[in-house]
Amino acid sequence: MRGFLNVAAFLAVIGLAFWAYQQNYQTQEQLREVRQLHAQIGSAHARLKMLNAEWAYLNRPDRLRDLADLNFDRLGLVPMSPEAFGRVEQVDYPIMPLGLILDPIEVSSDGGAASDEDPL
C-alpha cells in the first residue's frame, strides 16, 4: 500500500509539474500578446497625432480662403466676414401656440386652500 501511495504521489507531482509548465508558456504567450497590443496602441496614437496635425495644417484659414478664391467659379464660395453673421436679436424664433388647458389648477399664494373642496 505504501508503494502505491508513493507512485500516486509521484504521478501527481509529475502531473502538476506538466500543468505548471503549460501555464507558464500560456502566460508568456499572453504577455507577448499584451506587449504587441501596447505597441499597436502606441503607433495608433502616433498616427492620430499626425492626422490631427495634418488636419490643423489643411484647415488653416488663409489656405481655405485661397482655395475659396481659386475655386470661386465652380463653388461660388464667398470669403467669411463679420458682416455675414447676424446677432441673436435678429433671429426670428417661431411662436409656439399654446394647447388647450383641459385641467386647470387654481394656485393660491397665501398658503391656504384655493377651493372649499377636500384635496383627498
Secondary structure, DSSP 4 states (H G I P E B T S, - for coil): -HHHHHHHHHHHHHHHHHHHHHHHHHHHHHHHHHHHHHHHHHHHHHHHHHHHHHHHHHT-HHHHHHHHHHTHHHH------GGGS--GGG--PPPPPP----S-----SSSS-SSSS---
